[in-house]
Amino acid sequence: MVEWTGKPAYQQVAEDLRRRIAAGEFATSGKLPSLSELQGTYGITVTVARDAIRQLRTDGLAVSHQGKGAFLTRDAAAAAKLADPTGAITELQAEVAKLRTEVGDLRERVAALEGN
C-alpha cells in the first residue's frame, strides 16, 4: 500500500486510515487495527504503524490505551470527513443546498406576508 510518493509512509497510512474512518469502516467496534495488523495490511514496520496511530491521536481521531489498542474518539468520523478535502467539500455542498432551501422558504413566507 505504501508507495514512493515523497510523503512519509506513516502519513500515507494515517491518510488511508482517516479515509476508512470517514467511510465508517470501524464504527461498529470503534477499535482501530492493531500494530501487527497494520504491518500486515500495509507492509510497513512497527515504527511506521506507531507513527500513523500517533498522527491520528494528534488529529483527535483516536485514543490509545496501553495493552488494549487504539480506539476512535466520539467525533472521529465527522472529523475525518472534514480533514479530507473531498469530505469537507461534500459537507459544505450539503450545507449550501440546505441553506438555499431555507432561504427560498423564507422568501415565500415574506412574499405571502407582504401580499405579493
C-alpha positions in Angstrom: 0.0 0.0 0.0 2.7 2.5 0.9 4.2 3.9 -2.2 7.1 6.2 -3.0 5.3 9.5 -3.3 7.7 11.7 -1.4 5.3 11.7 1.5 6.4 9.8 4.7 5.0 6.3 5.0 3.3 7.0 8.3 1.4 9.9 6.7 0.2 7.7 3.9 -1.0 5.1 6.3 -2.7 7.7 8.5 -4.4 9.2 5.5 -5.8 5.8 4.4 -7.0 5.1 8.0 -8.6 8.5 8.0 -10.4 7.7 4.8 -11.6 4.4 6.2 -12.7 6.1 9.4 -14.7 8.6 7.4 -16.3 5.7 5.5 -17.5 4.2 8.8 -15.3 1.1 8.5 -14.5 1.0 12.2 -17.8 2.5 13.5 -19.2 -0.8 14.8 -16.3 -1.7 17.2 -14.7 1.7 17.5 -11.3 -0.1 17.6 -8.6 0.5 15.1 -6.4 -2.3 13.7 -3.5 -3.4 15.9 0.1 -2.5 15.1 0.7 -6.0 13.8 -2.5 -5.9 11.7 -1.3 -2.5 10.2 2.1 -4.1 9.5 0.4 -6.9 7.6 -2.1 -4.7 5.7 0.3 -2.0 4.6 3.6 -3.9 4.5 5.2 -1.4 7.0 7.4 -1.6 10.1 6.1 -1.3 13.6 7.6 2.1 13.9 5.6 3.4 10.9 2.5 1.8 12.3 3.0 3.6 15.7 3.7 6.9 14.0 0.5 6.5 11.9 -1.6 5.9 15.1 0.2 8.8 16.8 -0.8 11.0 13.9 -4.5 10.0 14.3 -4.2 10.8 18.1 -2.7 14.2 17.3 -5.5 14.9 14.9 -8.0 14.0 17.6 -9.4 10.9 15.8 -8.1 8.2 18.2 -7.1 7.5 21.7 -4.7 4.7 22.8 -4.9 2.5 25.9 -1.7 0.6 26.6 -2.2 -3.1 26.1 -5.6 -2.6 24.7 -5.1 -0.8 21.4 -6.3 2.4 19.7 -9.9 3.4 19.6 -11.9 6.1 17.7 -12.9 9.2 19.5 -16.6 10.1 19.6 -16.3 12.6 16.8 -13.8 10.7 14.7 -15.9 10.0 11.7 -17.1 13.7 11.3 -13.5 15.0 12.0 -12.1 12.5 9.4 -14.5 13.7 6.8 -13.6 17.3 7.4 -9.9 16.5 7.4 -10.3 15.1 3.9 -10.7 17.9 1.4 -13.3 15.9 -0.6 -15.3 15.2 2.5 -15.1 18.8 3.6 -16.4 19.9 0.1 -19.2 17.4 0.2 -20.2 18.6 3.7 -20.2 22.2 2.5 -22.2 21.5 -0.6 -24.8 19.8 1.5 -25.0 22.7 3.9 -25.2 25.2 1.0 -28.1 23.2 -0.5 -29.9 23.2 2.8 -29.4 26.9 3.2 -30.7 27.6 -0.3 -33.9 25.7 0.5 -34.3 27.6 3.8 -33.8 31.0 2.0 -36.3 30.0 -0.7 -38.9 29.1 2.0 -38.2 32.4 3.8 -38.7 34.4 0.6 -42.1 32.7 0.0 -43.2 33.5 3.6 -42.1 37.1 3.3 -43.9 37.4 -0.1 -47.1 35.9 1.5 -46.9 38.3 4.4 -46.4 41.3 2.2 -49.3 40.1 0.0 -47.2 39.8 -3.2 
